[in-house]
């Protein structure tokens, strides 16, 4: 709460509360003089909801606790039923709060998991792929039968998706991990980090190790001769590791689920472009 001002009659309130934006949200609340009316108060707020929001509730609670409200617009006894519009609004507010939270209500047993693998295309360096899976949790904490969840399904999101899931699915649908999007390297790395941050990302399969970001380690890029005599750049991340292209050179440790950047002696953007180089035919290699 940044500021709260209550008029002398205790029925007009102006306030400022801190929200998700840099500038505070401003609230104006008018309490009804007749407590028998169903519309106990009217409100406005500069937040996206516009009024009857959690910021208005916070202001009313703070004013009531400070004893600044007029006693006339009576607050119903704890066991008295609330007026219909107020009760419906509180229920809708609770649903909205639940949808905006990363926490899962006890009634929701499904989770969205992300399984990462490395795909080797016919030409070019390996790239990461993410499979999204709906996973029901049994009472003992074990996993039930899984099913795929396609990124485009975010248009009609399932109730068990958290805000982080919706943001991730939107980016996956746009192809943020595609190696062809050279203009979005930072977005691809940020997307991978967001997936890891959910705590629901695994390597290789649902039973694989949890993904986590690890420190940079040394690697190298060598030009190597292919069976047809052509040459192409090949990423060497180190023994037991898999190298892939993600806005630069990265590695994956299948045994531990660790992912991290490789220091190949080049700026990440230059390493990314080098890894994207086409195979050079044998006849052109001397040039």
N, C-alpha and C positions, 0 to 999 in steps of 0.2 A: 504494500500500500504506500503510494507516494504522498498522497494528500487526501484529506477528507474534511469537508465543511458542511455543517448541519445548520439550517436556519433556526431562528429562535423558537419557532413553533414546533420544531422537531419533525416536520413533514416534507421539507425540501432538502435534498442532499446533492452536493456536487463533489466529485472526487476524481482522482487520477490513480491508476494502478499500472504496475509494470506488466507488460505482455511480451510477446515474441518479437516485436518490432522495436527499433531504437527509441522511438518516441512513445511516451506512456499513453495508454488509452484513457479517455475522459468519459465519466459517467454522470448522468443526471437522473435523479429518482424523485418521484412525487408520490408520497403516501396518501392514500384516501382518508378523508376526514371521517367517513362512516365505515366502521369496521365490519358492518354487515354486508357490505358490497363484496361481490365475488372478485372484482378487479381491485385487489388490496393495494396495489401500487402500479404505476406506469414507469417505464425506464427507457433510457437510450444510452448507447455506448458507441464509441468510435471504433470498436473492434469489428472484424468482418461480420460477426453475428448481428450487430446493430442494437442489441438490447435483450433483456431477459437471458442474460448470459452468465457465465461463471464469475465474471468481473463484478457484475451487479450484485450477485450473491455475496461475494467477498466484502463489498462495501456495506451491505446491510448487516452482515454478521459483525463487522468491525464497529459499526455505529451502535448496534444493540449492545455489544459487550462494553462499550464505553459509556452506556447509559444516556446517549444523546437523542434517542428517538422519543417522539411523543408517546405517552402511554395510551392515547386515545385509540389509534388504530391497533386494536388488540391483537396480540399474537395468540393463535389458538392453543389451547391446552394440548399437552403431548398426546393425549388419548382422543382428542377431537378430530373428526375427519376434516381434511383440507378441502377447500372449494375445488370443484371439478377442474377448472382451467389451471389452477396452481398445481394440483396433483399431476395432471397430464404434462405440464411443463417440467416439473421435477423429474418425472420418469424419462422424458425425452432428453433432458440435460444429462441424466445418468448414462443413458445409452450413448450420447455423444462423447462423454468423457471416456467411456470404456473403449469406444472406437478409436479415440485419439491416443490411447495409452499403449505403451509397449508391453505392459503386464497382461497376462491372460486371466480372464475370469475363470473361476473354478468350473463353470459349466462348459467351457470350451476345451475340448480334448484334442483337437486337430492342431498340427503345427506344419509350417512350410519349411522344408529343409532344402539345402543347396548342396549338390554333389559336383565337385570339380574334377575334371579329367583334362589331359593334354591330348589334343588331336593333331596328328601329323598329316597335313594336306599333301596332295600329289606333288606339288612343288612349293618351295618356300619353307620357312621355319615352322616348328610346332607352335600352336596357339591354344589358349585355354578355352574350355567349354564348360558351361554351367547347366546342369539338369535340375529342374525344380520339382520337388516331390511333396505331395500331401501325405502326412504321416499321422495316423491316429495313435494316441498314447493310451495304453491299457492302464488299469488301476495299479498294477505293479511297476509301472514306469517303462515297460518294454514296448516295442513298436508293433503296431498292427499292420495289416496289409496296406502297402503304399500304392499310390497312383500318380501319374504325371500331372503337373499343373503348368499349363502353357502360359507364357508371359502375356499373351493377348487377352487372357481371361481376367486381367486386372480391370478391364472395362466394366465388368460386373463382378466386383471382388467378393470373395467368400468372406464370411463373418470372422473367420479365424485369422485373416491377414492383419498384421500389425502395420502401423504407418511406415516402418522401415521396409516391410515387404512390398507395399504398394509402390514406394519410390524405386526400389530395386527392379521390380517387374517392369515398370515403365521404361527404365533405361535398357533392360535386356531386350525389350520389344523394339527399341530404337536401334539395336545392334551396337551398343556401346563397347562391347568386347571385340567387335570385328577388327581384324588387323588392317582392313582396307580404309578404316576411318583414321587416317594419319593426322587429321585436324583435331582429334578428340582423345589424344593419348592420356592427358591428365584425367579426363572423365573416366576412361577405362580403369586406370589405377585406383581412382576414388571409388568406383563401383566395386572393385574387388575388395577394397578395405571395408566398405559398407556391408558386403556379404559376410566377411569374416566377423565383423562386429556383432552380427545377430547372435552368434554363438551356436548357430544351427547349420554351419557349413562343414562338410566332410570331404575327405579325399577318396576318390575312386568308387566308393559305395557308401550306403547309409551306415554300414558297420566300420567304415574306415576311420582313420584318426581325424580329430577336429582340426580344421584349418586355423593357422595362426601366422602372423607376419613375423619374419625373422630378420636379423641384421643382414646387410650386404656382405657378400663374400666374393673372392676373386674368381674370375672365369676368363675365357678367351674366345675370340672368333677367328677361325682359320678358313682360308680358301682351300677346298679339297676337291680332288679329281673324282668325278662320278663315273659309273660303269660305262657310260656312253662317251667318255672322254671330256665332257664339259666340266666346268668348275663352278662351284657355288660356295657361298659362305656358310659355315657350320658352327653352331654354338656349342662350346664345351663347358658345362657347368661344374664338373668334378665328379668323382666316382660316386655312384649310387644316386645321383641326382638327375633330374630332367630339366632341360633348358627350354624356355619358350619366349616368345616375343610379346611384350606388353608395354608399348611406349618406350621400348628399350629392351635390354636383356634381363630376364628373370630366371629364377630356378625354383624347382619344387622338389621336396623330399618326400617321396611316397611313404616312407616308413614312419615319419613323424607328423606329416601334414604341414610342415613349414614351407612358407613361400616368401621369397625376398628378391631384391634386385641383385644383379651381378655387376661387378666392377670389371669391365673389359678394357679399361684405359681410354674410353671414348665418352663424350657426352651422351646421355640416354637417347636424345633425338637422333644423333648421328648413328649410334649403334642400331637404332630401330630401322633407319633407312638402309643401312648396310645389310641387315638381316633380310630386308625385303628385296634385295637385288635378285634379278633373274639369273638363271644359269647362263654362264658364258660358254658358247660353243668352243670346242678345241681349236678350231681354225682361227678364232678371234682372241684366244687367251694371250698369245704373245704381245698383242697390242697394249 
